[in-house]
Amino acid sequence: MKQTQTKLEWCTPSSAKSSDVETQLNCLVQEIRKCTACAHKLPLGPRPVLHVSPHARLLIAGQAPGTRVHETGVSFNDASGDRLRGWLGMSRDVFYDSNRVAILPMALCYPGVLPKGGDRPPPPECASLWRERILALLPNLRLTLLVGSYAQNYVLGKGKVYERTEHFQDFLPQYFPLPHPSWRTGAWERKTPMFQEKIIPALRREVARALAD
């Protein structure tokens, strides 16, 4: 199926070239909201979910929306989000303040589940179409949290999630790799005491540094 990008009438060439980054980003987000490039793959249809602002200092790069996120249109609005906010020591108010925290998953719509269970991988078309265009309009980012294998592999190349997390300092100051905050991570957490003893304190320090004025 041919990929197409829906153009909004008000997203004219002049607005797209505006020197006002916020205008450009708002235009791009409205274009994304109308995207149907992956519609034939999406069991619940397209509903792109992202939270971005050119003022954001911290970027959370996750996998793709789950069913609850698809229903509510709010990123990480589920148990995984609660766990991630716990790792960060961050309130919902700060987490969802797009002027401080941008949330941009590798795929913006819910991809469905595999026949034997588990989430389908994020369709690669989504990142190809939109990701670099969005990042170009987030000029104030100081730190990116690479949450899960898909975000890590996209940015850093193929590797092992837990190994990268344990060696997080190798990727600072630009990136901080983390496992996906699902219940499946619990077993690894329990047998990896350094996660709570070393990684979480370092994560909170780096996030505080990124968000500091």
Order of alpha helices (4+ residues) and beta strands (2+ residues): alpha-alpha-beta-alpha-alpha-alpha-beta-alpha-beta-alpha-alpha-beta-alpha-alpha
